[in-house]
Amino acid sequence: ISESTLLSEEAIYKQVSRARKKLLGTSSVDLFETTFERAQGNDLSLVEETLHAVFTIGFDSFDEKVVSIMNEDLCVEALALTKLLHETFQKTSTSNLLAAICFHLARIPAKIDQGELVPLQLQDKEKWNQELIALGFHFLTQPSEYDPFYLEALITSKHMITDSFDQAHWEDII
């Protein structure tokens, strides 16, 4: 999170510690209402970027302490929080972040084979979760102005529907 937000590890630790203390002393309903009331007046892009970073850390987790190559708990937590953010604010960029997360999560069953990463082009598409792909297309929304989450979701969606990763596929993406 520190690397993704360009904040020091110490600053992140302090923020987490303060949040933990606040969580322990506040009812969940009060905390939810207060947090989202404050966020509503602010630009949510930092929240979206943080959720994207948390998802990416989980999806590409190469921590030697973790048995799996991926930290699926982090991925699912980022998905749940992004969905909550989307339900609360109905922002197009959040919808596209949700789409990108769904597309990536759909590939998890095919991403690892015998403890080794499988490149996208070599993954068995039969193992991809079709419900998550459909959900990704449901959330994919063309914004009035392009944003990075839309571009990521759009490119990833092209990977989800292609039959081959040939020259025409890459030209279509470009």
Secondary structure by P-SEA (a helix, b strand, c coil): ccccccccaaaaaaaaaaaaaaaaaccaaaaaaaaaaaaaaccaaaaaaaaaaaaaaaaaccccccccccaaaaaaaaaaaaaaaaaacccaaaaaaaaaaaaaaaaccccccccccccccccccccccaaaaaaaaaaccccccccaaaaaaaaaaaaaccccccaaaaaaac
